[in-house]
Amino acid sequence: KLDVVEIPTNKPLLRDDKQDYIYKTTREKYNAVIEDVVQLVNQGRPVLVGTTSVEISELLGRMLQMRKIKHNILNAKLHKREADVVAEAGNPGVVTIATNMAGRGTDIKLSDQVKDAGGLAIIGTERHDSRRVDRQLRGRAGRQGDIGSSQFYVALDDNLMRLFGSERIAKMMDRMGLKEDRKSVV
């Protein structure tokens, strides 16, 4: 029964938090993530891709390599260079793939060129069972009044979605005639 006082941010939040994109399968979701990364890199924006596991970070790394997109991976295996990788993560067109805990405690500085291009783009490859982790990832962009954006991608066969009866949603999408590689926005 204590009073709560909400303290406003030092500078207004300019981050564009977009609605989640929902795909029927993980394969469709990862293809969409890679397409979005390519588009953002072509705009000169840095991209931070948040994953929930080392395996997913390495899979996305291989997919980007096939598209000849230079990137850095931050996960439990490659933690020695963490500060260096995060320090350059705000440069134009730099792609950083990080697991949940990677890169915390190091600010991603943005150049004026990146701010003009739209700031740091955050891409979450799935929702975590802890909303706090999702908010931490989203909060990497738009710090101290910087511009940025965040977008989460969800597949009906993600672990978290299966817990909430995604089979019924998939059947409903089939009945509605939703084609493969089509996203739904929630």
C-alpha positions in Angstrom: 0.0 0.0 0.0 2.8 2.4 -1.0 2.4 5.4 -3.2 3.9 5.1 -6.7 5.3 8.0 -8.6 5.9 7.7 -12.3 9.1 9.6 -13.3 9.0 10.9 -16.9 11.8 10.1 -19.3 14.6 12.7 -19.6 13.9 13.1 -23.3 10.8 12.1 -25.3 10.7 8.6 -26.7 11.1 8.6 -30.5 11.2 4.8 -31.0 8.6 3.4 -33.3 7.4 0.2 -31.6 5.6 -1.7 -34.4 2.9 -4.4 -34.0 4.2 -8.0 -34.1 4.2 -9.9 -37.4 2.8 -13.4 -37.1 3.7 -16.2 -39.5 2.4 -19.7 -39.7 5.8 -21.4 -39.7 9.3 -20.7 -38.3 10.8 -21.0 -41.8 8.5 -18.3 -43.2 9.3 -16.1 -40.1 13.1 -16.4 -40.5 12.9 -15.7 -44.3 10.9 -12.5 -43.4 13.4 -11.5 -40.8 16.3 -11.8 -43.3 14.3 -9.8 -45.9 13.7 -7.1 -43.4 17.4 -7.0 -42.4 18.5 -6.7 -46.0 16.0 -3.8 -46.5 17.2 -2.0 -43.4 20.9 -2.4 -44.3 20.1 -0.9 -47.7 18.6 2.1 -45.9 21.9 2.5 -44.0 20.4 1.6 -40.7 22.2 -0.5 -38.1 20.2 -3.6 -37.1 20.2 -5.5 -33.8 18.6 -8.9 -34.1 17.6 -10.5 -30.8 17.3 -14.3 -30.6 16.4 -16.6 -27.8 19.2 -19.2 -28.4 22.7 -19.7 -29.7 21.4 -22.1 -32.3 19.0 -19.5 -33.7 21.7 -16.8 -33.8 24.0 -19.1 -35.8 21.2 -20.1 -38.2 20.4 -16.5 -38.9 24.1 -15.8 -39.3 24.3 -18.5 -42.0 21.2 -17.1 -43.7 22.8 -13.7 -43.8 26.1 -15.1 -45.0 24.2 -16.7 -48.0 22.8 -13.2 -48.8 26.4 -11.8 -48.4 25.3 -9.5 -45.6 28.2 -8.8 -43.2 27.2 -9.3 -39.6 28.5 -9.9 -36.1 27.1 -12.6 -33.7 27.1 -12.1 -29.9 26.3 -15.3 -28.0 27.7 -17.4 -25.2 30.3 -18.8 -27.6 31.6 -15.4 -28.8 31.5 -13.3 -25.6 35.2 -12.2 -25.6 34.7 -9.5 -28.3 31.3 -8.4 -26.9 32.2 -4.8 -26.0 33.9 -4.2 -29.4 31.0 -5.7 -31.3 28.4 -3.6 -29.4 30.5 -0.5 -29.7 30.3 -0.7 -33.5 26.7 -1.9 -33.6 25.4 1.7 -34.2 27.4 2.2 -37.4 25.5 2.5 -40.7 24.4 -0.9 -42.2 26.0 -2.9 -39.3 24.0 -6.1 -38.4 24.5 -7.6 -34.9 22.8 -10.8 -33.9 22.6 -11.3 -30.2 21.1 -13.8 -27.8 19.0 -12.5 -24.8 21.8 -11.7 -22.4 24.4 -10.4 -24.8 25.4 -6.8 -25.1 23.8 -5.5 -22.0 25.6 -2.7 -20.2 27.2 -1.2 -23.3 25.6 1.8 -25.0 25.1 1.7 -28.8 26.1 5.1 -30.0 24.5 6.4 -33.2 26.1 8.7 -35.7 24.2 11.6 -37.2 24.1 9.7 -40.5 22.3 6.8 -38.7 19.9 9.1 -36.9 19.0 10.7 -40.3 18.4 7.2 -41.7 16.0 6.2 -38.9 18.2 5.1 -36.1 18.8 1.6 -34.7 16.4 -1.1 -35.8 15.6 -3.8 -33.3 14.3 -7.1 -34.6 13.1 -9.8 -32.2 12.9 -13.3 -33.7 10.3 -14.4 -31.2 8.6 -13.4 -28.0 10.3 -14.5 -24.8 8.3 -16.1 -21.9 9.5 -13.2 -19.8 8.1 -9.8 -21.1 11.0 -8.1 -19.2 13.5 -9.7 -21.7 11.4 -8.4 -24.7 11.3 -4.9 -23.1 15.1 -5.0 -22.6 15.7 -5.8 -26.2 13.2 -3.2 -27.4 14.8 -0.7 -25.1 18.2 -0.9 -26.9 16.7 1.5 -29.5 15.5 5.0 -28.8 17.7 5.7 -25.9 18.3 9.2 -24.7 15.9 10.7 -27.3 17.4 8.9 -30.2 15.2 7.7 -33.1 14.8 4.0 -33.7 12.3 1.2 -34.2 11.4 -2.3 -32.9 9.7 -5.2 -34.6 9.0 -8.6 -33.3 8.4 -11.7 -35.5 6.3 -14.6 -34.2 5.6 -18.0 -35.7 2.7 -20.2 -34.6 5.1 -23.0 -34.0 7.3 -21.0 -31.6 7.5 -22.5 -28.1 5.6 -19.7 -26.5 2.8 -19.7 -29.1 2.3 -23.5 -28.8 1.5 -23.0 -25.1 -1.4 -20.7 -26.1 -3.1 -23.0 -28.6 -1.6 -21.9 -31.8 -3.0 -25.0 -33.6 -6.5 -23.4 -33.5 -5.1 -20.1 -34.9 -3.3 -22.1 -37.7 -6.6 -23.9 -38.6 -8.4 -20.6 -38.7 -5.7 -19.1 -40.9 -6.1 -22.1 -43.2 -9.9 -21.7 -43.3 -9.4 -18.0 -44.2 -7.2 -19.0 -47.1 -4.1 -17.2 -45.8 -1.3 -18.1 -48.2 2.3 -19.1 -47.1 4.8 -16.3 -46.6 2.0 -13.9 -45.7 2.3 -12.1 -42.4 -0.5 -11.2 -40.1 -0.2 -8.2 -37.9 -1.3 -8.3 -34.3 
